Amino acid sequence: MNVKLGIGFLLTLMFGIAAPAKEIQVRVRLLAKQKQVTLSGVGLHLRELKEGGQLGSLLKMTRKKIELKSFASHRRLTAYGDFLQINNHILIPNGTYLWARPDGFIDVIVELSMEQYLAGVLPSEMPANWPVEALKAQAVASRSYTLSLINERKNWHFDVEATVDDQVFKLANYLQAKSETKKKLDQVLVTTRGQFLSFGNDQFFRAYYHADSGGRTERPQYVWGRGVKLQPSASVRSPRGQTPFNIWEHGVQVSKLESLLRKQFSTQKTLKDLKVVETSPSGRAKKVLVEFVDSNSYNLSAQALRKLVGYRQIKSTQFNIYRKGDIFWFSGRGFGHGVGMCQWGAKAMAQKGLSYRKILDHFYPGTELAELNRKSTHGLQAAANN
């Protein structure tokens, strides 16, 4: 017997149940600002959700493949079929839609139930072979973080990015996992289903998290300034034990760094020096002084410098800078922005027998563990239907 199982059908098998019709939906932007997209699948076809739209530049269309560049602004084209892929390598579920941006580019967005979305986040943000209690803490933090963004982005055409800009979402990490790994992830998600963190008057707490705090977490205002959700702005010790990021070092050629900083500050002067001039109470670099020859000096936040050079290159803001020859060296510890839950710390606590509730209490002091109900989801569901 020949049976075809599309990804959309596989998603309904997650956790042994289909997503309830009224469950919170998450609009995930898989790809942003695409000049061209290629859709492939079996029985592939597009359906427009709004009246009056036009396909525009349709390059090629068959029952197995569609290539297109652009179409009328603010229109949605929804893809249907089995074994759907985009750009020949990214698995996507039935109902993935293309959003025409005003600038002529295309965003690729998939809409999933909260629990289906978290199935693609959990093994992408934390190793599935880690202790169950650490994974439960991660599930609650990710759900809370997502709910906060949905609430904030009600008027956007998507809720979350599928990258480190929000949370890494890779559906294949769940779908292609071994059966025992899937069972473990299912257990975690079923056990924590609907649970999130609240704080004071903020119904949905923005539960930031990161890989390795380097020993102590950071207050968010020292990373992103005061224009972000700061509650609760705690800095706590993290019992992380031995991690791959206890000590790291990264070298950048002076010429490369000079090129990046010239663009940053719109100058053609020669880079003279780079040094940390201000640190936060936790010991992280907060402000870096950039000096050019025969020119003014510039201040740059340490987090902005990480983004400029690369988050995987400068792994955290717990760094010192020194120059040796034609290389600037960054030496430090930890990995990530340092705010909220330290994942390696959560692992260490779980290995000591602490529950996910204890882990959440430690990294998010002052928060309360709550569960979704009709009252808490009313506004979110209304936003999802816009």
N, C-alpha and C positions, 0 to 999 in steps of 0.2 A: 504494500500500500504506500503510495507516494503522498506524503503530508508536507505541506509548506507552512512553516511557522514564521510569520513576519515579526519584527521587533515589537510592534504594537501589541500583538497577541502575547508575546513573551512577558511583556510588562504586566499584563493582567494576571499572570501566574505568580508574580512576586508575593512573598509572604503567604501564599496559599489563598489569597483573596483578591478580588478586583477592587479598584479604587472606587469608593462610594461617589455617587454623582455630585454630592454637595461638599465633598472634601476640598480643602484649600488647594488651589492650583498655583503652580509656580511657572512663570514665564522665564525661561533660561535662554540667554543670548549665547548661542554656540559659537557663532562667528560674527564679527563686526566689520563694517565698511568694506565689503567685498566688491571688487569691480565686476567679477563674473563668478557664477556658481554653476556647478555641474551636479545634477541629481541623477541617480541611477537606481534601478530596482525592477521588480517584476510587476507588470500591470501598472506601471507608473502613470499617473495623471495629476494635473493641477486643477484646483478649483479656487475661483476668486470669491472672497467673502463679502465684498462690497460692490454695490452697483456702480456702473459707469467707468470702471477701470479698464485699462488696456494692457495687453502683454508687452507691447513695445518692441524692443529688440530681441526677438526670439530667434536664436541662432540655429538650433537643431532640436527636433523633437521626435522621439520614437516611443514605443511602448516600454522601452528599457532605459532610455537616457534622454535627459533634457538639459540643454545648455542655454543660459540666458544672461544678458548683461544688465538691462534696466527695464523698468516699467513705471507707470504713473505713480507720482509721489503719494505717500501715505496709503498705498494699497497693500493688501495682503493676498498672497497666493499660497494656498495650502496644498502640500504634497501628500498623495495617497498611493499606497501600493505595498508590496511585500519586499523584505530584505532591502530596505531603503538605505542608501548611503549618499553623503554629500562630498563632493570633490574627491570621489573614488576611494575614500579611506575612513570617513567618520560615520559610524553607525547612527542612524536617527530613527525615531519611532514614527509611526503613521500619524499624520496630522501636523507634522513640522511645517512651519510657514515661513515665507520670505516676506520681509518688510521693506518696502521701498522708502529709502531715506530722502529727505529734501535735497541733499547734495548729489543725488544720482547714484549713490552706492546702495548695496543691499545688506541687510542684517538677516541672519538665519536664527530663528527662534523656535524652540520646542516648548510645549506646554504639558506639564506632568503634574500628577498629584504630589503633595508634599512628601509622602513616604516613598514614592517611586523616584522622585528627585534625590532624596537622601540616600537611596540605594546606590546612586552614581557618585555621590559626594563622599560617603563614609570610607570606602576602600581607596579613594583617591587622595583623601586628606590624612588618613591614618592607616598604617599597615594592618591588614586584616588578621595577621597572626599575633597581634598584641592582645593583652588581657581583655576579657569581656567587659570588665568594669570601666576600663579606660575608653573602650569603644562606645559604651553607653554614655559616658560623659561627653564624648565627641558628638554623638548623635543629638543630644539635648542642646549643646552649644550651637551646632550647625542649624538646628531647627529654629532656635531662638534668634540667631543672626538673620536667618532667611525671613522670618516673620517681621522682624524690624525693618528690613529692606522693602518688603512688600507694602508695609504700612506707609513707608516714606515715599515710595515711587509709584503711588497710585495713578499718577497722570503720565507715567512713562509708557513706552511700548514694550518694555521688558522689566523684569524684577531683579534678576541677578545675572552677573557675568559667569561664564563657565571657566574662568581662569583665576589666577591668584589675585586679580583685582577684587574679586569677592571670594568665591570658593571654587576649588577645582572640581569640575563635574565631568567624569568620563564614564558613560554608561557601559562601555565595554569592560571596565574593571569589575563590574558586577556580573554582566551577562557571560563573560568568558572565564569566570572564576570556577574553581573546582567545587563539586557538589557540597563537600563538607564546609568549605569557606562560605558558600551561599547560605547554608543552614545557620552558620554562626552569625552572619550579618542579619539574616532574617530574625533570629532570636533577639538580637540587640534592638532592631527597629520595632519589633512587635512589643517588646518589654517597655520601651520608652515612648511608644506611639502617642503623639499629641502633647508630649511634655515639653515645656519651654521655661525660660527664666523671666521673671518680672522683677521690677525694682521701683519702689515708690509709686509715683504717678505715671511712670512709663510702663505701659502694659507689656510691651515686648522689648526685652533688654537686648542691646547690641552686644552679643557675646563674642568679642574678638578672641582669637587664639593664634598660636604660633608654634613653631617646632621646638625650639630650645631657648629658654630665657637666659641661659648662661649663669643661672643661680638665683636671680631675682627678677620678677616681672616689672614692667614699666607702667607709669601713669600715661594715659593716652594724650594728654595735653603736651607732653614732652616729645611726642612723635609727630602728631598732626596739627598741633596748635589747639586753640580753644573753640574752634568752630565745629567740633565733632561731639557726638554723644559721649559724655564723660562719666556717666554713672556706672558703677561706683568707681571712682578713680583711685584704686588701691594698687599698691606695690607690695607684693608678698614674696617670701622666699620659696624657692621651688626645689624639692628634693629629687633632682633629676638623675643623680648617679652619673655613671660613665655614658657619654654620648659621642657620636661621630664629630660633634661640633665643640668639644671641650676647648680645643685650641685650633685655630685656623689662620692661614696667612695667604694673602693674594697680592701679586705684583702687577702693576699697570705701567706700561711704557709711558714716559713723560710726554712723548709726542702724541700718543693716543689721548691721554688725559687732557693735554693742552687743547687738542682739537674739540673735545667734548665741552670743555669749559669756555672756549672762545665762542661757541655757538650759544651756550647758556647765557653769557653776559654780553654778547654782540660786540666783541672786540677782536683785534688781530694782534694784540700784544703777546709777548713771550711769557709763558708761565714761569714764575719765579719760585713760589713755595706754596705749600698746602699744610695747614696745621689745625688741630682741634683747639678752639679757644673757649669753649663753654661745654660743661657736662651737666647731666641731670643728677638728682640726688641718688639715683641707682648706679651712677658711675658710667652711664652711656654718653657717647658724644652727642651733643645737642646742636652745636654750631661749629662750622668749619670756616676758617679764614682762607680765602683764595687770593694770592698775591701775584700780580703781573709786573714785569719789568717796566719801569718808567710809567706807571699807571696807578689808578686807584685800586684799593683792595675791595673785595666783595665778600659778603657773608652768605653762606649757603647752609641750609639745614643738613644735618647728617643723613636724615632720611631721604632728602632730595638728592644727595650725592650717591646714596645707594641705588636709587632709581636710575640715575644718570649712567653709572658705571655698570649696574646689573645687580639684581637682588641675590643672585647665586654667586656672584663674584665677591661683593662685600656683604657677607652673610647676615650681619647685624650692625647696630650702631655701637656695640661694645668694642670699639677698635681704637688703636693708636696708629699714627702715621709717621713713617720715616722714609727718607730718600737715600738710596744707595746707587750711585752712578746715574744711569738714565732710567731708573725705575723708582716709582713711589710704591712703598710696601704698606699694606694694611694688615695689621695683626690683631686678632681679637678672639672672641668666644661667643657661643650661642648662634642661633639661626632664626631670623624673623624679626618682626617689629617689637616683640617683647610684651605686648599688651594682652591681658586676659590669661586664658589657660595655656600653660606650657605643656605641650603634648608629651614630651619626654618626662616631665614631672608627673603628669597623669599616669603614665606607664609605671613609673617607680612607685607611686602611691598604690596603684592597683596590685602590683606585685607584693606589696606589704599587707594585702588583704583588705584595704579600704574600699568602701563602696563608691559608686559613681556619685551618689548624693554628697558624700564627704569630699570627694574630689571637687565637685562644683562649688561647694560651700567654701573651700579653701581658696580657689582661684577667683571666685566671684562673690566676695563677702558682701552681705547685705541684700543679696538677691533671694527670691523665693521660687521654689519649683512649683509650677502651675500646670494645668491641663487645659487644652482647648475645649471650648463649649460654644453654644450658639451665640452667647453674648460677646465672647472674645473674637469670634470669627465673622461677625456680621459685617463690619466695615471692610474687612479684607476680602470677603466674598463679593461685596459690591464692587470693589476695585477690580477684581479679577474678571468681572463681567463687562467692564467698560470696553 
